[in-house]
Amino acid sequence: MAEDQQHQESKRGGSLPVLIMLLLLGYPLSTGPVAMLLEMGWLGPNPSFWSWFYRPLSLVTNRFPLIETLFNHFMNFWIELAR
């Protein structure tokens, strides 16, 4: 009985790293479509929204310059799609 309970608890704990990984991967991918909507004029929140929205990305890209380069290419791709 105790082994079954431990096994169930270990299964639940394994999903947390997966959820964190999906969040970390999904967040940068969602910024491209947001930039496209902004370029098309469909989205235009105030500047404080953008500073909040891009804050996590700026923390990572300041530490890893290669990620910043990749992110810039990704954003330019979406901006070109909007034009």
HTML snippet that shows the backbone in 3Dmol.js (N, CA, C, O; Angstrom):
<script src="https://3Dmol.org/build/3Dmol-min.js"></script>
<div id="view" style="width:600px;height:400px;position:relative"></div>
<script>
const pdb = `
ATOM      1  N   MET A   1       0.820  -1.190   0.000  1.00  0.00           N
ATOM      2  CA  MET A   1       0.000   0.000   0.000  1.00  0.00           C
ATOM      3  C   MET A   1       0.871   1.265   0.000  1.00  0.00           C
ATOM      4  O   MET A   1       0.618   2.198  -0.762  1.00  0.00           O
ATOM      5  N   ALA A   2       1.889   1.287   0.853  1.00  0.00           N
ATOM      6  CA  ALA A   2       2.777   2.449   0.923  1.00  0.00           C
ATOM      7  C   ALA A   2       3.575   2.597  -0.366  1.00  0.00           C
ATOM      8  O   ALA A   2       3.856   3.714  -0.802  1.00  0.00           O
ATOM      9  N   GLU A   3       3.942   1.463  -0.981  1.00  0.00           N
ATOM     10  CA  GLU A   3       4.692   1.531  -2.241  1.00  0.00           C
ATOM     11  C   GLU A   3       3.845   2.142  -3.352  1.00  0.00           C
ATOM     12  O   GLU A   3       4.344   2.925  -4.159  1.00  0.00           O
ATOM     13  N   ASP A   4       2.561   1.783  -3.392  1.00  0.00           N
ATOM     14  CA  ASP A   4       1.667   2.354  -4.399  1.00  0.00           C
ATOM     15  C   ASP A   4       1.541   3.868  -4.231  1.00  0.00           C
ATOM     16  O   ASP A   4       1.532   4.614  -5.210  1.00  0.00           O
ATOM     17  N   GLN A   5       1.444   4.307  -2.981  1.00  0.00           N
ATOM     18  CA  GLN A   5       1.319   5.739  -2.724  1.00  0.00           C
ATOM     19  C   GLN A   5       2.599   6.470  -3.130  1.00  0.00           C
ATOM     20  O   GLN A   5       2.534   7.550  -3.717  1.00  0.00           O
ATOM     21  N   GLN A   6       3.762   5.888  -2.821  1.00  0.00           N
ATOM     22  CA  GLN A   6       5.027   6.502  -3.215  1.00  0.00           C
ATOM     23  C   GLN A   6       5.142   6.556  -4.730  1.00  0.00           C
ATOM     24  O   GLN A   6       5.606   7.554  -5.282  1.00  0.00           O
ATOM     25  N   HIS A   7       4.725   5.495  -5.404  1.00  0.00           N
ATOM     26  CA  HIS A   7       4.805   5.451  -6.857  1.00  0.00           C
ATOM     27  C   HIS A   7       3.923   6.537  -7.481  1.00  0.00           C
ATOM     28  O   HIS A   7       4.325   7.187  -8.446  1.00  0.00           O
ATOM     29  N   GLN A   8       2.728   6.731  -6.930  1.00  0.00           N
ATOM     30  CA  GLN A   8       1.838   7.770  -7.440  1.00  0.00           C
ATOM     31  C   GLN A   8       2.414   9.159  -7.200  1.00  0.00           C
ATOM     32  O   GLN A   8       2.295  10.032  -8.059  1.00  0.00           O
ATOM     33  N   GLU A   9       3.034   9.373  -6.048  1.00  0.00           N
ATOM     34  CA  GLU A   9       3.635  10.669  -5.752  1.00  0.00           C
ATOM     35  C   GLU A   9       4.808  10.949  -6.678  1.00  0.00           C
ATOM     36  O   GLU A   9       4.997  12.088  -7.107  1.00  0.00           O
ATOM     37  N   SER A  10       5.599   9.926  -6.995  1.00  0.00           N
ATOM     38  CA  SER A  10       6.734  10.140  -7.884  1.00  0.00           C
ATOM     39  C   SER A  10       6.264  10.436  -9.304  1.00  0.00           C
ATOM     40  O   SER A  10       6.930  11.178 -10.025  1.00  0.00           O
ATOM     41  N   LYS A  11       5.131   9.873  -9.720  1.00  0.00           N
ATOM     42  CA  LYS A  11       4.593  10.165 -11.044  1.00  0.00           C
ATOM     43  C   LYS A  11       4.132  11.619 -11.125  1.00  0.00           C
ATOM     44  O   LYS A  11       4.333  12.278 -12.145  1.00  0.00           O
ATOM     45  N   ARG A  12       3.525  12.113 -10.068  1.00  0.00           N
ATOM     46  CA  ARG A  12       3.068  13.507 -10.059  1.00  0.00           C
ATOM     47  C   ARG A  12       4.249  14.470 -10.080  1.00  0.00           C
ATOM     48  O   ARG A  12       4.192  15.493 -10.763  1.00  0.00           O
ATOM     49  N   GLY A  13       5.300  14.171  -9.362  1.00  0.00           N
ATOM     50  CA  GLY A  13       6.463  15.043  -9.314  1.00  0.00           C
ATOM     51  C   GLY A  13       7.190  15.120 -10.639  1.00  0.00           C
ATOM     52  O   GLY A  13       7.890  16.098 -10.904  1.00  0.00           O
ATOM     53  N   GLY A  14       7.039  14.109 -11.475  1.00  0.00           N
ATOM     54  CA  GLY A  14       7.711  14.103 -12.767  1.00  0.00           C
ATOM     55  C   GLY A  14       7.092  15.050 -13.770  1.00  0.00           C
ATOM     56  O   GLY A  14       7.746  15.430 -14.741  1.00  0.00           O
ATOM     57  N   SER A  15       5.851  15.437 -13.561  1.00  0.00           N
ATOM     58  CA  SER A  15       5.206  16.331 -14.519  1.00  0.00           C
ATOM     59  C   SER A  15       5.608  17.791 -14.305  1.00  0.00           C
ATOM     60  O   SER A  15       5.493  18.593 -15.232  1.00  0.00           O
ATOM     61  N   LEU A  16       6.067  18.149 -13.134  1.00  0.00           N
ATOM     62  CA  LEU A  16       6.452  19.532 -12.868  1.00  0.00           C
ATOM     63  C   LEU A  16       7.619  19.988 -13.747  1.00  0.00           C
ATOM     64  O   LEU A  16       7.521  21.056 -14.351  1.00  0.00           O
ATOM     65  N   PRO A  17       8.719  19.231 -13.850  1.00  0.00           N
ATOM     66  CA  PRO A  17       9.792  19.673 -14.756  1.00  0.00           C
ATOM     67  C   PRO A  17       9.333  19.783 -16.207  1.00  0.00           C
ATOM     68  O   PRO A  17       9.796  20.657 -16.940  1.00  0.00           O
ATOM     69  N   VAL A  18       8.434  18.911 -16.620  1.00  0.00           N
ATOM     70  CA  VAL A  18       7.921  18.976 -17.992  1.00  0.00           C
ATOM     71  C   VAL A  18       7.112  20.255 -18.189  1.00  0.00           C
ATOM     72  O   VAL A  18       7.240  20.910 -19.224  1.00  0.00           O
ATOM     73  N   LEU A  19       6.290  20.614 -17.224  1.00  0.00           N
ATOM     74  CA  LEU A  19       5.510  21.845 -17.329  1.00  0.00           C
ATOM     75  C   LEU A  19       6.407  23.079 -17.350  1.00  0.00           C
ATOM     76  O   LEU A  19       6.159  24.020 -18.105  1.00  0.00           O
ATOM     77  N   ILE A  20       7.439  23.072 -16.529  1.00  0.00           N
ATOM     78  CA  ILE A  20       8.381  24.199 -16.517  1.00  0.00           C
ATOM     79  C   ILE A  20       9.093  24.304 -17.858  1.00  0.00           C
ATOM     80  O   ILE A  20       9.270  25.401 -18.388  1.00  0.00           O
ATOM     81  N   MET A  21       9.502  23.159 -18.409  1.00  0.00           N
ATOM     82  CA  MET A  21      10.186  23.159 -19.703  1.00  0.00           C
ATOM     83  C   MET A  21       9.256  23.688 -20.802  1.00  0.00           C
ATOM     84  O   MET A  21       9.687  24.476 -21.644  1.00  0.00           O
ATOM     85  N   LEU A  22       7.999  23.267 -20.802  1.00  0.00           N
ATOM     86  CA  LEU A  22       7.053  23.754 -21.803  1.00  0.00           C
ATOM     87  C   LEU A  22       6.824  25.256 -21.672  1.00  0.00           C
ATOM     88  O   LEU A  22       6.690  25.956 -22.676  1.00  0.00           O
ATOM     89  N   LEU A  23       6.781  25.746 -20.450  1.00  0.00           N
ATOM     90  CA  LEU A  23       6.619  27.179 -20.231  1.00  0.00           C
ATOM     91  C   LEU A  23       7.822  27.946 -20.773  1.00  0.00           C
ATOM     92  O   LEU A  23       7.665  28.968 -21.441  1.00  0.00           O
ATOM     93  N   LEU A  24       9.022  27.447 -20.481  1.00  0.00           N
ATOM     94  CA  LEU A  24      10.228  28.127 -20.944  1.00  0.00           C
ATOM     95  C   LEU A  24      10.358  28.089 -22.461  1.00  0.00           C
ATOM     96  O   LEU A  24      10.850  29.045 -23.061  1.00  0.00           O
ATOM     97  N   LEU A  25       9.925  26.999 -23.090  1.00  0.00           N
ATOM     98  CA  LEU A  25       9.989  26.910 -24.546  1.00  0.00           C
ATOM     99  C   LEU A  25       8.839  27.659 -25.210  1.00  0.00           C
ATOM    100  O   LEU A  25       9.023  28.262 -26.268  1.00  0.00           O
ATOM    101  N   GLY A  26       7.682  27.628 -24.614  1.00  0.00           N
ATOM    102  CA  GLY A  26       6.512  28.242 -25.220  1.00  0.00           C
ATOM    103  C   GLY A  26       6.496  29.753 -25.139  1.00  0.00           C
ATOM    104  O   GLY A  26       5.943  30.412 -26.020  1.00  0.00           O
ATOM    105  N   TYR A  27       7.083  30.308 -24.114  1.00  0.00           N
ATOM    106  CA  TYR A  27       7.050  31.767 -23.950  1.00  0.00           C
ATOM    107  C   TYR A  27       7.753  32.491 -25.097  1.00  0.00           C
ATOM    108  O   TYR A  27       7.158  33.388 -25.695  1.00  0.00           O
ATOM    109  N   PRO A  28       9.006  32.133 -25.427  1.00  0.00           N
ATOM    110  CA  PRO A  28       9.649  32.839 -26.548  1.00  0.00           C
ATOM    111  C   PRO A  28       8.936  32.606 -27.877  1.00  0.00           C
ATOM    112  O   PRO A  28       8.910  33.497 -28.725  1.00  0.00           O
ATOM    113  N   LEU A  29       8.363  31.428 -28.067  1.00  0.00           N
ATOM    114  CA  LEU A  29       7.670  31.156 -29.321  1.00  0.00           C
ATOM    115  C   LEU A  29       6.399  31.982 -29.447  1.00  0.00           C
ATOM    116  O   LEU A  29       5.959  32.263 -30.562  1.00  0.00           O
ATOM    117  N   SER A  30       5.809  32.370 -28.345  1.00  0.00           N
ATOM    118  CA  SER A  30       4.585  33.172 -28.403  1.00  0.00           C
ATOM    119  C   SER A  30       4.876  34.632 -28.711  1.00  0.00           C
ATOM    120  O   SER A  30       3.963  35.367 -29.089  1.00  0.00           O
ATOM    121  N   THR A  31       6.117  35.074 -28.562  1.00  0.00           N
ATOM    122  CA  THR A  31       6.426  36.486 -28.792  1.00  0.00           C
ATOM    123  C   THR A  31       6.414  36.843 -30.267  1.00  0.00           C
ATOM    124  O   THR A  31       6.123  37.987 -30.613  1.00  0.00           O
ATOM    125  N   GLY A  32       6.720  35.903 -31.141  1.00  0.00           N
ATOM    126  CA  GLY A  32       6.713  36.176 -32.579  1.00  0.00           C
ATOM    127  C   GLY A  32       5.338  36.579 -33.082  1.00  0.00           C
ATOM    128  O   GLY A  32       5.202  37.627 -33.715  1.00  0.00           O
ATOM    129  N   PRO A  33       4.311  35.772 -32.817  1.00  0.00           N
ATOM    130  CA  PRO A  33       2.969  36.185 -33.249  1.00  0.00           C
ATOM    131  C   PRO A  33       2.505  37.500 -32.625  1.00  0.00           C
ATOM    132  O   PRO A  33       1.770  38.257 -33.259  1.00  0.00           O
ATOM    133  N   VAL A  34       2.924  37.778 -31.398  1.00  0.00           N
ATOM    134  CA  VAL A  34       2.562  39.052 -30.763  1.00  0.00           C
ATOM    135  C   VAL A  34       3.199  40.205 -31.530  1.00  0.00           C
ATOM    136  O   VAL A  34       2.556  41.231 -31.752  1.00  0.00           O
ATOM    137  N   ALA A  35       4.464  40.045 -31.937  1.00  0.00           N
ATOM    138  CA  ALA A  35       5.135  41.087 -32.716  1.00  0.00           C
ATOM    139  C   ALA A  35       4.449  41.273 -34.067  1.00  0.00           C
ATOM    140  O   ALA A  35       4.325  42.398 -34.553  1.00  0.00           O
ATOM    141  N   MET A  36       4.003  40.171 -34.674  1.00  0.00           N
ATOM    142  CA  MET A  36       3.314  40.267 -35.954  1.00  0.00           C
ATOM    143  C   MET A  36       2.008  41.049 -35.801  1.00  0.00           C
ATOM    144  O   MET A  36       1.699  41.905 -36.629  1.00  0.00           O
ATOM    145  N   LEU A  37       1.249  40.762 -34.757  1.00  0.00           N
ATOM    146  CA  LEU A  37      -0.005  41.486 -34.533  1.00  0.00           C
ATOM    147  C   LEU A  37       0.247  42.968 -34.275  1.00  0.00           C
ATOM    148  O   LEU A  37      -0.543  43.816 -34.692  1.00  0.00           O
ATOM    149  N   LEU A  38       1.344  43.281 -33.591  1.00  0.00           N
ATOM    150  CA  LEU A  38       1.690  44.677 -33.344  1.00  0.00           C
ATOM    151  C   LEU A  38       2.012  45.383 -34.658  1.00  0.00           C
ATOM    152  O   LEU A  38       1.550  46.500 -34.890  1.00  0.00           O
ATOM    153  N   GLU A  39       2.803  44.738 -35.522  1.00  0.00           N
ATOM    154  CA  GLU A  39       3.161  45.329 -36.807  1.00  0.00           C
ATOM    155  C   GLU A  39       1.937  45.543 -37.693  1.00  0.00           C
ATOM    156  O   GLU A  39       1.879  46.507 -38.456  1.00  0.00           O
ATOM    157  N   MET A  40       0.970  44.651 -37.593  1.00  0.00           N
ATOM    158  CA  MET A  40      -0.242  44.767 -38.403  1.00  0.00           C
ATOM    159  C   MET A  40      -1.202  45.806 -37.831  1.00  0.00           C
ATOM    160  O   MET A  40      -2.201  46.145 -38.465  1.00  0.00           O
ATOM    161  N   GLY A  41      -0.906  46.307 -36.648  1.00  0.00           N
ATOM    162  CA  GLY A  41      -1.748  47.310 -36.020  1.00  0.00           C
ATOM    163  C   GLY A  41      -2.928  46.734 -35.261  1.00  0.00           C
ATOM    164  O   GLY A  41      -3.812  47.480 -34.840  1.00  0.00           O
ATOM    165  N   TRP A  42      -2.958  45.442 -35.083  1.00  0.00           N
ATOM    166  CA  TRP A  42      -4.062  44.799 -34.372  1.00  0.00           C
ATOM    167  C   TRP A  42      -3.846  44.791 -32.866  1.00  0.00           C
ATOM    168  O   TRP A  42      -4.780  44.545 -32.103  1.00  0.00           O
ATOM    169  N   LEU A  43      -2.639  45.056 -32.446  1.00  0.00           N
ATOM    170  CA  LEU A  43      -2.319  45.014 -31.022  1.00  0.00           C
ATOM    171  C   LEU A  43      -1.460  46.221 -30.711  1.00  0.00           C
ATOM    172  O   LEU A  43      -0.455  46.446 -31.385  1.00  0.00           O
ATOM    173  N   GLY A  44      -1.816  46.982 -29.737  1.00  0.00           N
ATOM    174  CA  GLY A  44      -1.023  48.150 -29.412  1.00  0.00           C
ATOM    175  C   GLY A  44      -1.160  48.560 -27.972  1.00  0.00           C
ATOM    176  O   GLY A  44      -1.570  49.688 -27.699  1.00  0.00           O
ATOM    177  N   PRO A  45      -0.834  47.690 -27.036  1.00  0.00           N
ATOM    178  CA  PRO A  45      -0.947  48.083 -25.631  1.00  0.00           C
ATOM    179  C   PRO A  45       0.098  49.134 -25.266  1.00  0.00           C
ATOM    180  O   PRO A  45       1.010  49.427 -26.039  1.00  0.00           O
ATOM    181  N   ASN A  46      -0.055  49.675 -24.105  1.00  0.00           N
ATOM    182  CA  ASN A  46       0.865  50.722 -23.661  1.00  0.00           C
ATOM    183  C   ASN A  46       2.276  50.164 -23.450  1.00  0.00           C
ATOM    184  O   ASN A  46       2.441  48.950 -23.332  1.00  0.00           O
ATOM    185  N   PRO A  47       3.291  51.024 -23.400  1.00  0.00           N
ATOM    186  CA  PRO A  47       4.680  50.562 -23.268  1.00  0.00           C
ATOM    187  C   PRO A  47       4.956  49.751 -22.007  1.00  0.00           C
ATOM    188  O   PRO A  47       5.856  48.911 -22.008  1.00  0.00           O
ATOM    189  N   SER A  48       4.211  49.979 -20.940  1.00  0.00           N
ATOM    190  CA  SER A  48       4.468  49.199 -19.724  1.00  0.00           C
ATOM    191  C   SER A  48       4.148  47.721 -19.942  1.00  0.00           C
ATOM    192  O   SER A  48       4.763  46.857 -19.317  1.00  0.00           O
ATOM    193  N   PHE A  49       3.191  47.425 -20.822  1.00  0.00           N
ATOM    194  CA  PHE A  49       2.899  46.027 -21.150  1.00  0.00           C
ATOM    195  C   PHE A  49       4.107  45.373 -21.797  1.00  0.00           C
ATOM    196  O   PHE A  49       4.466  44.246 -21.456  1.00  0.00           O
ATOM    197  N   TRP A  50       4.738  46.082 -22.735  1.00  0.00           N
ATOM    198  CA  TRP A  50       5.877  45.482 -23.446  1.00  0.00           C
ATOM    199  C   TRP A  50       7.065  45.281 -22.522  1.00  0.00           C
ATOM    200  O   TRP A  50       7.776  44.283 -22.638  1.00  0.00           O
ATOM    201  N   SER A  51       7.290  46.216 -21.606  1.00  0.00           N
ATOM    202  CA  SER A  51       8.407  46.022 -20.675  1.00  0.00           C
ATOM    203  C   SER A  51       8.149  44.822 -19.771  1.00  0.00           C
ATOM    204  O   SER A  51       9.084  44.108 -19.410  1.00  0.00           O
ATOM    205  N   TRP A  52       6.898  44.595 -19.405  1.00  0.00           N
ATOM    206  CA  TRP A  52       6.560  43.419 -18.602  1.00  0.00           C
ATOM    207  C   TRP A  52       6.640  42.146 -19.440  1.00  0.00           C
ATOM    208  O   TRP A  52       7.119  41.116 -18.966  1.00  0.00           O
ATOM    209  N   PHE A  53       6.172  42.220 -20.682  1.00  0.00           N
ATOM    210  CA  PHE A  53       6.108  41.040 -21.546  1.00  0.00           C
ATOM    211  C   PHE A  53       7.500  40.530 -21.912  1.00  0.00           C
ATOM    212  O   PHE A  53       7.731  39.321 -21.931  1.00  0.00           O
ATOM    213  N   TYR A  54       8.425  41.440 -22.202  1.00  0.00           N
ATOM    214  CA  TYR A  54       9.761  41.040 -22.640  1.00  0.00           C
ATOM    215  C   TYR A  54      10.785  40.959 -21.518  1.00  0.00           C
ATOM    216  O   TYR A  54      11.937  40.609 -21.772  1.00  0.00           O
ATOM    217  N   ARG A  55      10.409  41.264 -20.310  1.00  0.00           N
ATOM    218  CA  ARG A  55      11.362  41.234 -19.186  1.00  0.00           C
ATOM    219  C   ARG A  55      12.049  39.880 -19.022  1.00  0.00           C
ATOM    220  O   ARG A  55      13.275  39.850 -18.915  1.00  0.00           O
ATOM    221  N   PRO A  56      11.325  38.755 -18.996  1.00  0.00           N
ATOM    222  CA  PRO A  56      12.024  37.464 -18.856  1.00  0.00           C
ATOM    223  C   PRO A  56      12.991  37.193 -19.999  1.00  0.00           C
ATOM    224  O   PRO A  56      14.064  36.630 -19.782  1.00  0.00           O
ATOM    225  N   LEU A  57      12.621  37.587 -21.214  1.00  0.00           N
ATOM    226  CA  LEU A  57      13.526  37.375 -22.344  1.00  0.00           C
ATOM    227  C   LEU A  57      14.773  38.235 -22.232  1.00  0.00           C
ATOM    228  O   LEU A  57      15.870  37.784 -22.561  1.00  0.00           O
ATOM    229  N   SER A  58      14.615  39.464 -21.774  1.00  0.00           N
ATOM    230  CA  SER A  58      15.783  40.332 -21.663  1.00  0.00           C
ATOM    231  C   SER A  58      16.759  39.814 -20.616  1.00  0.00           C
ATOM    232  O   SER A  58      17.971  39.959 -20.775  1.00  0.00           O
ATOM    233  N   LEU A  59      16.246  39.216 -19.554  1.00  0.00           N
ATOM    234  CA  LEU A  59      17.137  38.649 -18.539  1.00  0.00           C
ATOM    235  C   LEU A  59      17.972  37.505 -19.110  1.00  0.00           C
ATOM    236  O   LEU A  59      19.160  37.386 -18.811  1.00  0.00           O
ATOM    237  N   VAL A  60      17.345  36.668 -19.931  1.00  0.00           N
ATOM    238  CA  VAL A  60      18.062  35.527 -20.514  1.00  0.00           C
ATOM    239  C   VAL A  60      19.014  35.981 -21.607  1.00  0.00           C
ATOM    240  O   VAL A  60      20.154  35.520 -21.664  1.00  0.00           O
ATOM    241  N   THR A  61      18.560  36.883 -22.480  1.00  0.00           N
ATOM    242  CA  THR A  61      19.404  37.279 -23.607  1.00  0.00           C
ATOM    243  C   THR A  61      20.596  38.118 -23.174  1.00  0.00           C
ATOM    244  O   THR A  61      21.627  38.106 -23.847  1.00  0.00           O
ATOM    245  N   ASN A  62      20.485  38.835 -22.082  1.00  0.00           N
ATOM    246  CA  ASN A  62      21.650  39.569 -21.586  1.00  0.00           C
ATOM    247  C   ASN A  62      22.743  38.620 -21.121  1.00  0.00           C
ATOM    248  O   ASN A  62      23.930  38.938 -21.189  1.00  0.00           O
ATOM    249  N   ARG A  63      22.332  37.466 -20.652  1.00  0.00           N
ATOM    250  CA  ARG A  63      23.303  36.494 -20.152  1.00  0.00           C
ATOM    251  C   ARG A  63      23.876  35.620 -21.265  1.00  0.00           C
ATOM    252  O   ARG A  63      25.032  35.202 -21.192  1.00  0.00           O
ATOM    253  N   PHE A  64      23.076  35.342 -22.291  1.00  0.00           N
ATOM    254  CA  PHE A  64      23.493  34.462 -23.389  1.00  0.00           C
ATOM    255  C   PHE A  64      23.304  35.190 -24.717  1.00  0.00           C
ATOM    256  O   PHE A  64      22.194  35.207 -25.248  1.00  0.00           O
ATOM    257  N   PRO A  65      24.361  35.794 -25.269  1.00  0.00           N
ATOM    258  CA  PRO A  65      24.230  36.585 -26.507  1.00  0.00           C
ATOM    259  C   PRO A  65      23.750  35.773 -27.715  1.00  0.00           C
ATOM    260  O   PRO A  65      23.071  36.321 -28.584  1.00  0.00           O
ATOM    261  N   LEU A  66      24.082  34.493 -27.788  1.00  0.00           N
ATOM    262  CA  LEU A  66      23.636  33.688 -28.924  1.00  0.00           C
ATOM    263  C   LEU A  66      22.113  33.569 -28.948  1.00  0.00           C
ATOM    264  O   LEU A  66      21.501  33.583 -30.016  1.00  0.00           O
ATOM    265  N   ILE A  67      21.514  33.454 -27.785  1.00  0.00           N
ATOM    266  CA  ILE A  67      20.051  33.385 -27.713  1.00  0.00           C
ATOM    267  C   ILE A  67      19.446  34.696 -28.207  1.00  0.00           C
ATOM    268  O   ILE A  67      18.394  34.695 -28.848  1.00  0.00           O
ATOM    269  N   GLU A  68      20.102  35.803 -27.913  1.00  0.00           N
ATOM    270  CA  GLU A  68      19.599  37.093 -28.388  1.00  0.00           C
ATOM    271  C   GLU A  68      19.612  37.151 -29.912  1.00  0.00           C
ATOM    272  O   GLU A  68      18.670  37.660 -30.521  1.00  0.00           O
ATOM    273  N   THR A  69      20.667  36.636 -30.529  1.00  0.00           N
ATOM    274  CA  THR A  69      20.751  36.610 -31.988  1.00  0.00           C
ATOM    275  C   THR A  69      19.649  35.745 -32.584  1.00  0.00           C
ATOM    276  O   THR A  69      18.980  36.148 -33.536  1.00  0.00           O
ATOM    277  N   LEU A  70      19.465  34.559 -32.024  1.00  0.00           N
ATOM    278  CA  LEU A  70      18.410  33.675 -32.513  1.00  0.00           C
ATOM    279  C   LEU A  70      17.031  34.308 -32.337  1.00  0.00           C
ATOM    280  O   LEU A  70      16.178  34.209 -33.219  1.00  0.00           O
ATOM    281  N   PHE A  71      16.824  34.947 -31.212  1.00  0.00           N
ATOM    282  CA  PHE A  71      15.545  35.596 -30.947  1.00  0.00           C
ATOM    283  C   PHE A  71      15.295  36.727 -31.939  1.00  0.00           C
ATOM    284  O   PHE A  71      14.176  36.891 -32.424  1.00  0.00           O
ATOM    285  N   ASN A  72      16.335  37.510 -32.244  1.00  0.00           N
ATOM    286  CA  ASN A  72      16.173  38.604 -33.207  1.00  0.00           C
ATOM    287  C   ASN A  72      15.801  38.082 -34.587  1.00  0.00           C
ATOM    288  O   ASN A  72      14.956  38.670 -35.263  1.00  0.00           O
ATOM    289  N   HIS A  73      16.420  36.985 -35.014  1.00  0.00           N
ATOM    290  CA  HIS A  73      16.060  36.387 -36.305  1.00  0.00           C
ATOM    291  C   HIS A  73      14.608  35.910 -36.290  1.00  0.00           C
ATOM    292  O   HIS A  73      13.874  36.097 -37.260  1.00  0.00           O
ATOM    293  N   PHE A  74      14.208  35.301 -35.197  1.00  0.00           N
ATOM    294  CA  PHE A  74      12.837  34.803 -35.065  1.00  0.00           C
ATOM    295  C   PHE A  74      11.835  35.953 -35.131  1.00  0.00           C
ATOM    296  O   PHE A  74      10.814  35.850 -35.811  1.00  0.00           O
ATOM    297  N   MET A  75      12.126  37.046 -34.425  1.00  0.00           N
ATOM    298  CA  MET A  75      11.221  38.191 -34.417  1.00  0.00           C
ATOM    299  C   MET A  75      11.162  38.846 -35.795  1.00  0.00           C
ATOM    300  O   MET A  75      10.088  39.241 -36.251  1.00  0.00           O
ATOM    301  N   ASN A  76      12.317  38.962 -36.461  1.00  0.00           N
ATOM    302  CA  ASN A  76      12.325  39.555 -37.801  1.00  0.00           C
ATOM    303  C   ASN A  76      11.509  38.725 -38.785  1.00  0.00           C
ATOM    304  O   ASN A  76      10.860  39.275 -39.675  1.00  0.00           O
ATOM    305  N   PHE A  77      11.540  37.415 -38.627  1.00  0.00           N
ATOM    306  CA  PHE A  77      10.737  36.536 -39.474  1.00  0.00           C
ATOM    307  C   PHE A  77       9.253  36.876 -39.333  1.00  0.00           C
ATOM    308  O   PHE A  77       8.548  37.003 -40.334  1.00  0.00           O
ATOM    309  N   TRP A  78       8.779  37.021 -38.103  1.00  0.00           N
ATOM    310  CA  TRP A  78       7.363  37.317 -37.887  1.00  0.00           C
ATOM    311  C   TRP A  78       7.007  38.725 -38.347  1.00  0.00           C
ATOM    312  O   TRP A  78       5.906  38.958 -38.848  1.00  0.00           O
ATOM    313  N   ILE A  79       7.929  39.656 -38.181  1.00  0.00           N
ATOM    314  CA  ILE A  79       7.672  41.026 -38.630  1.00  0.00           C
ATOM    315  C   ILE A  79       7.572  41.067 -40.151  1.00  0.00           C
ATOM    316  O   ILE A  79       6.727  41.776 -40.698  1.00  0.00           O
ATOM    317  N   GLU A  80       8.432  40.310 -40.839  1.00  0.00           N
ATOM    318  CA  GLU A  80       8.357  40.244 -42.301  1.00  0.00           C
ATOM    319  C   GLU A  80       7.050  39.598 -42.759  1.00  0.00           C
ATOM    320  O   GLU A  80       6.494  39.994 -43.783  1.00  0.00           O
ATOM    321  N   LEU A  81       6.561  38.624 -42.022  1.00  0.00           N
ATOM    322  CA  LEU A  81       5.273  38.013 -42.366  1.00  0.00           C
ATOM    323  C   LEU A  81       4.134  39.025 -42.274  1.00  0.00           C
ATOM    324  O   LEU A  81       3.158  38.947 -43.020  1.00  0.00           O
ATOM    325  N   ALA A  82       4.268  39.962 -41.364  1.00  0.00           N
ATOM    326  CA  ALA A  82       3.205  40.947 -41.165  1.00  0.00           C
ATOM    327  C   ALA A  82       3.177  41.992 -42.273  1.00  0.00           C
ATOM    328  O   ALA A  82       2.149  42.631 -42.498  1.00  0.00           O
ATOM    329  N   ARG A  83       4.289  42.166 -42.960  1.00  0.00           N
ATOM    330  CA  ARG A  83       4.359  43.234 -43.988  1.00  0.00           C
ATOM    331  C   ARG A  83       3.814  42.813 -45.299  1.00  0.00           C
ATOM    332  O   ARG A  83       3.808  43.599 -46.246  1.00  0.00           O
TER     333      ARG A  83
END
`;
const viewer = $3Dmol.createViewer("view");
viewer.addModel(pdb, "pdb");
viewer.setStyle({}, {cartoon: {color: "spectrum"}});
viewer.zoomTo();
viewer.render();
</script>
